[in-house]
Amino acid sequence: MSEKTQIARLLSDRLPSSSEKRIVVLTGARQTGKTTLVKRQFPNLNYINLDAPENRDALRSLATFAWEKTVGSAVIDEAQKEPVVFEKVKYAYDEGGIHFTVLTGSSQILLLKKIRETLAGRAFFYELWPLMQCEINASIDKDKDTLPLLDTILTETSTDAVLTEIPTTLLGKAANACQEAEDHMIKWGGIPALLNLSEDDRWLWLKNYEYTYLERDLSDLARLDDLMPFRKFQRLSALRSAQLLNYSELARDTGISVDTARRYLEYLALSYQVVLLQPYYRNLTSSVIKTPKLYWMDIGIWRHQTGFRGDLSGQLYETMVVAEIVKWVRTRQREVEVFFYRTRSGNEVDLLLETSSGVIGVEVKSRAKLAAKDTRSLKMVAEKLGERWCGGMVVYRGDEIKRIGDPDIFAVPSRRLFQKS
């Protein structure tokens, strides 16, 4: 990556103009680029960072009636640091003193609780996740509106309608750019700050991120006298990414109660470190597993937590693929629900993506070559879904998009799925 790499965020074209009457709430994990985005998006607005104690003191003592003249329409960063801000923004907005305000924060639980209580019906919510492959592949001076193949598939009625109309392979500069973006994602994840660092500095940055998270986000979410059990819990949960969640086992291995394990995992989810995928809820069979699956959302942070510095593993690859899909759906606010499917007898499909048109099945294989058995579970689920089936994909490390089975099952390279094709 270039030492001066800048990234255009695809969330930017979802954000409203400051000329509209809106209260915008932007949340996401720490260091995903929220401040950079809002400063670039709203350069005409007053910027106030409540990480600074002086700013918190000033806004706390500021008379509500003076908010319009003193603050006005503004970007207020880390807004959850000063709860009184929400009430003063509400008053100024309702009275017509301000028409536009942006509130950002990393600690979802506090930020959203205060907004539910104070700004109900007024706020528009957006999430900024770590970089996606398509963002890494697009520098700031390129067309930021080009969307990945995944988006087209999610908005069409079938995989066949999309995947038979595009080139089977990419060549030249386009292929190299896609490969470079995926290689970076697999090695380092999507934290923007890592793009411009050396390899040694990237590992050091990831180590420091853990301390920053523990000292800042976790201190907002909970008052823990001893951080060591939580730190151990993080590592053990990272080792279980892409696996069924077992609270009892996690609690036993960490040396904590099951209730504490549930609370710790909630902290990780609320601070955007992990997601829990739920099993597909429709009654395809009575023997469906009902336990959720755990996934870490950034590969770089996952690597630091697990200590894994190898090139690739099935667990790493599945974690990356699921995270990319979840990030895209949440960033673009697509009407898509993401599930997995697994029966007690062992039949499993890694992902079922439920859209307004039906269901897309996704299997994830960290290989460059596929076998006939790789489509078996997709065919079984397709038969059970009937008319709700929109097609299937086996996402893999190969080079070619090709039909590998009926009904409408295709092999799709991950670097093609998550980037412009």
N, C-alpha and C positions, 0 to 999 in steps of 0.2 A: 504494500500500500504506500501511496505517496506520503511524504512527510507533511504535506499541506492538505491532506484529504479532508474535504467537507462533504457532508451528506445531506441531501434534500429528504425531508421526512414526508412520507406519503399521507400522514395525518394532516399536513398543513392545508391541503385543499378541502378538508372536511370542516375546518374551523371557520366560524362566521367572520364577516368583516366587522371592524370596530365601528362602522357606521350604523350597524343594526342595534336594536334594543335587546341586549342579552346579558346574562351573567354566565360566563363560561367557566367550567370547572375541569381542570386538567390534572389527572393523577397518574401515577406510575411508579415503578421502582426507582430508588435513588440512582443517579448517574445515567439515566436513559436519555437525557438531553432535553428535559422539560424547559429549563431556563433558556437554553440556546434557541429552542423553537419559538417560545413566546416573545423573546426579544427580537428575533428576526421577523416574526409574523406581525408584531404590533409595535414597530419602532416609534410611533407617535404617542404612545401611552406612557404615562409616568410609571416608573418601575420601582417597587419597594420590596426589599428582601427581609422577611421577618426572622431569618436566621440571626440578624444583627439585633442584640438586646436594645440598642438605642432606638431602633425603629419600632420595636414592640412597645417600649415605654412611650414613645411619641404618639403612636396610634391609640394606645390605651387611655392616655390623658386627653386626647383630642375630643372636643365637644362634638356630639353627633350632628348638630346643626352646622358645624364648620366643615364637615366632610366634603361637601360639594366644592368649596373654594380651595381647601387645603390639599385634598387628595384627588378628587375628580374621578374621571374614568381612568382606571389604572390596572396594571398587572401587579398582583400581590403574591409574591412567591413564599412558599412554606406557610400558607395562611393558617394552618391548624395550630401554629405556635402561639397565636393570640386570639382566643375565642371571641373576644368582644368585636373583632373585625366583622364577623358575619352579621351581627345585629346592626352595626352601623352601615354596612353596605346595603342591607335590606331596607333600612329607613331611607337612605339617600336615593335608592333605586325606585322605591314605591312613591316617593314624593316628587320624582322627576328631576332630582338634582344631578343624577348621573344616568347615563343610558347604557353604559358598557363597562364591564369589569371582568378581569380574568383572575381566578383564584387557582393556585397550583399547590400541590402537596404530595409528599411521598408516603405518608401514613394514611392509608385508605380508611381505616376504621374510625379515626378521629375526624378526619375531614368530612366523610360522608355522614357521620352521625350528626355533626353540627349543621350540615347543609339540610339534612332531612328535617331537623327541628326548626331551622331558621329560614331557609330559602326554598322551601317546598313550592313547586309549581313555577319557580323562576329560573332555576339553574339548568343548563345543558351540559351533559357529562361526556368527557372524552378520556381515553386512556392512551398513554404513550409507553409502548413496550420497548425492549431492546431492539436494535436494528434487525431488519429482515434481510434475506439474501438479495431481494430486488433493490433494497436501499443501498446495500454495500456496492452493488453493481452500477449504481447511478451516481455520478459526482454532481455537485451542485449546479454545474452549467449545462447539464443534459436535461432532457425532457422528463420531468418528475412525474408526469401523468401516465406514463406507460405502466400498465398493470401486469402482474405475473399471470401465467397460464392458469394457475389455481383459481383466480377470480373469474375467468371466463367459464371454467368448468362449473363453478358454484352457481353461476347465474343462467346457465343453459339447462335444457330439459334432459340431456343425456350426454354421457361421455363420448359416444359415437359421433354426435353432431359437432363436437369440438376437435377431437383427436384425429379424425380422418382428414381434416382440412388444413393441417399444419405440417411443416417439414418434419420428416422422421428423425433427422439428425441436424445438428448445427456444425458449421465449419468456420475456420478462420478466427478472426478477432472476436466474433460473438461467442464462439465456443470457449475461447480462452478466458474471456471475461466472466462467463458463467462458472467455469471451473475455479477460477481464482476466488470468486465470491463464496462458493460453497466450501472450498478448502479453508478459507478464513473462518467461516461459521463453525465448521467441524473442529477446528483447532482452538479458536478463541471466543466463539460466541458473538453476541451482538452489542456489547457495551461500546458506545462511540469512542470513549477516551482511549481504548486500546489500539485504534487504527494507527495512531501516530507515534506509537512507542516501539522500542526494540523488544526482542523476544524476552530478554532478562527482565526488562522493566515491566513487561506485561504480567509476568508471574508475580512480581513484587506488588503491582497495582492490585491484582486480584486478592492477594493476601491482605493488603490494607483495606480493601473493600469490606472484607468480613468484619474487621474492627470498626469501620465506619458504620456499618449496618447495625452491629451490636450496640454501639454507643449512642446512635441517634434514632434510627427507626424503631428499634426494639425498646428503647427507653420511652418513646412516645406510646408504644402499644402496651407495655407492661412494666411493672416495677419488680425487677428480679434482683434479689440480693446476691445471688450466685449465678454467674453466667455460664459456668462450666457445664452443667447438665444440658442447657440449651445448645451450647456449641457442639457437644457430643451428639445431641439429637439431630442437629443439622447434617452432620456427616453421615449418620446412620440412615437418615431419610434420603440423602443424595445417593447412597449406595443402593437404595431401593427404587430409584427412578425407573419408570416403565414396568413396574411390577404392581400386583394387587396390594392394596394397603391393608396391613394387619396391625391395628393399634396395640393389641396385647403384646405382640412380638417386639414392636418398636419400644414399647414401655419397658419390657423386661430387659432388652439389650442396653437401654439407656440407664436403667436403674431408677425409673420414675413410675408414678401411677398412670393408669390408663387415662384418667381424666386430665392429668397434666400433659400427656402425649397429645391428646385431642386439642388442648389449648395451645400447645407449642405449634402444632401443624396449622392451626387457625392463624397464628401470628405469621407463619411463612406465607400462607395464602393471601392474607390481608396486605402484606408488604410486597406482593407480586413476585415472590421467589418461586412458588410452586402453583400448580393447578391440579385439581382432582377431577378426573374424567369419570362420569357416571356410566353404568351399564345401560344399554339400550332398553328402554322401559316398556316397549310394546311386547305383547305376549307372543313372541315367535315360538317359544317353547317354555314349559313350566320349569325346566331345569337350568334356566339362565342364572349365572352368578350375579349376586346383588352387591358385591363389594366394589368400591371405586378403585381406580388405578391412579397412582401418583406419578407426576412428571415435574421435573425441574424446568424452568423456563429459559435459562441461559446456560449454554454449554461451557463458557469460560468459568462461570461461578461453579457449575457442577464439577468441572475438572479440578478446581481448587479444593472443593469440599471432599472429593473422593481421592485426590492425589493421583488420578489417572492421567498420564501424559502420553499414552500410546496413540497410534495413528487412527484406529477405528475399532469399534466393537458394536455388536448388535444393540446393546443397551444404549450406547451413545447415539447411534444412528436413529433409533426409534425415538429417543428423547428429542433429538433435533427436528425430526419430521413433524412430530406432534406439536412441538412448540411453534414451529413455523406456521402451521395451519391455525392454531389457536390465536397467535399474534395477528394473523391476517384477518380472521373473522372478527376479532374484537376491535382492531384498528379501524376497519372499514365499516363496522357495525352492520355486517351482513346478517340477514335473517337465516342463520344457519346454527343448528345445534350439533355439538360434537360429542359422540358417544363411542364406547367400545362394545364388543359383543363376545361373550364367552359362556359356554355351557359347562356344567359339572363334569361332563364326559370329555371335555377338552377341545371341543370345536370352538374356534376363536377367529374373529376378524378384528384386526388392530383398531380400526376406526370405522364408524358409520356416521356419515355427514348427512343430517336431515335438512333438506332445503324445502322451499315451497313447492317444488316440482316432485319431490320424492327423496329417495335415499341413495347415496353414493357410498360404496364399500371401498375401503383402502387397506391393503396389506403392505407391510414395510419389510423389505429384505435388504440387508447390508451387503449384497453381493452384486457383482457385475454380470453374472449369468443367472438365469432363472430356470426352474424345472417345472414340469407339468403339475406337480403336487402343490405349487404355490398358488394355484387358483381354486383349489378344492373347497376351501371354506367360503370363498366369495360365491361360488356356484350354489353352495348349500343355502346361504342366506338369500341369494337372489330368488331361489325357488320359493322360499318361505314368504318373501316380501311381495312376490307377484307383480302387480302393476305399479307398486310403489318403488320398484327397482329402477334407478336411473343409470346404472352402469357401475363398473368397478375398475380400480387401478391397483397394480402392484408397483409401488414406488421402490426404485432400486438404484444401484450405483453404475448401471450400464450407460450406453450412449444413445440408444434408439427407442423412439416411441413406436410401439407396434401392437397390433391386436394379438392377444395370446389365448383368447377363449371367448366363448359365448356364455351368457348374454352380455355383450358389450364390455369385455374385460380387456384392459390394455396394460402393457408395461410402460411406465413413465419414469425417466430419470429424474431424481429429486431436483437436480440443478435446473432442469427444464420446467418442472412444476412450479418452482418458487421464484422463477425469473421470467422476464419477457421472452416469449418463444415465437 
